[in-house]
């Protein structure tokens, strides 16, 4: 299982990549594996504001329908519209082409997020 060192992670198995004032969110490799084959991703509307912990997308797999939760607060600037036609990208490349949404960061509080090492330990303890 892949856990890139340059990302931050939530206990709900989302990741965030922060670049300047833009944060990209997605599901971790662990999450996509647990969900199974992703068949649909409902993206949020651009301009929507999300707070840390808010559901920002709905992910449907052959096993379940699950919410994805925002790692940090921001305003949605872009959804990965490629997922509308090819939701399986979340399974195939969760940290690359399978990203779900980008937000303009409205808070820089990342104290509740885990680095790769802490996330790996969290998975081992679960």
N, C-alpha and C positions, 0 to 999 in steps of 0.2 A: 504494500500500500504506500502511496506517495503522500508525503507531507512536506511541501516546499518550505524552505527556511525563510523566504522573503515575505511570507504572508502572516496574518494574525488569524486566530480561530476562536469560534464560540463553542460553548458547551452543547449547543443545538446542532453542531456540525456544519456551520457556514464558515466561509473564509472571506477575508477582505484584503485587497491590495490597495495601499494608499500611495498615490502619486500626486504630489502637490496638493491641490484642494479637491481632487477627484478620488473617490473610492469605488472600486469594483467589487461586487459581491458575487458569490457562487456557492455551490454545495461542495463539500469535501469529497474526496475519493471514498472515504468511509461511508458517507451519507448515500452517495449514488449507488454504492455496492449493496448497502442495506435495503434500499428502495427497489432495486432490480431495474428492469428495462423501463426507462422514462418514455412515456408516450404522449405527454402534453405538458406544456409550461404556460401558465397564465401570467403574463407580465404586467407590472403596474403601469399606470398612465404617467407620461412625462409631466413633470411639474408637481407631482404628489410629494408631500413631505412625509418622511418616515423617521420615527425615533428609534433609538437602539432597543431591540426587543420586539418591535412591531413586525407583524407579518407583512412581507413586501411582495411575495409571489406565491402561487399555488403550483405545486409540482405533482403530477399524476403519473404513477407507474402501474405496472401490471399487478402490483401487490397492494398499493394504497394511494390515497390522496393526502398530501402533506403540505403544510405551510412552510415557507422559508422565512426566517426572521432576520431583520436588519442587524448587522453587527455594530453599526454606529449610525448616528443621525445624519440626515441629509435630504436634499431635494433631488428627486429622480430626474436625471438628464437624458438617459438613454436606456432602453431595454434591448436585449439581444434578440432582435426580430428574426434572426436566422433560426432560432429555436422553435418558431411557429411551424416551420416546414420540417425541421430536423431536430426534434427534442432529444434524440439519442446522443447529440453532441455532449450533453451533460454526463452521460455514461462514458463516452469515448475519450473526452478531454476536459475533465471537470475544472482544471486550473487554467485552461487555454480557451479554445473555441466554445467551451460549455459555460462560460460566464453568463450570469443572468441579468444583472443591472449595474448601471453606473450612477452614482449620486454626487452632487456637489456637497461637500462636507459642511455641516453647520456646527459641529462640535469636534474638538480634537481630543476628547476623552477616550482613550483606548485602554484605560487601566483594567477594565473588566475582560479584556481579550487575552488569549494565550498565544505565546510564541510556539514555534514548531515543536520544540522539546517538551514544553508543558502540555501541548495537545497530545503528543505521543504518549506521555505518561497518563494523561486523562483516559485515553483509549485503553491502555493496558489495565487500568484500575476498574474500568466499567465491566 
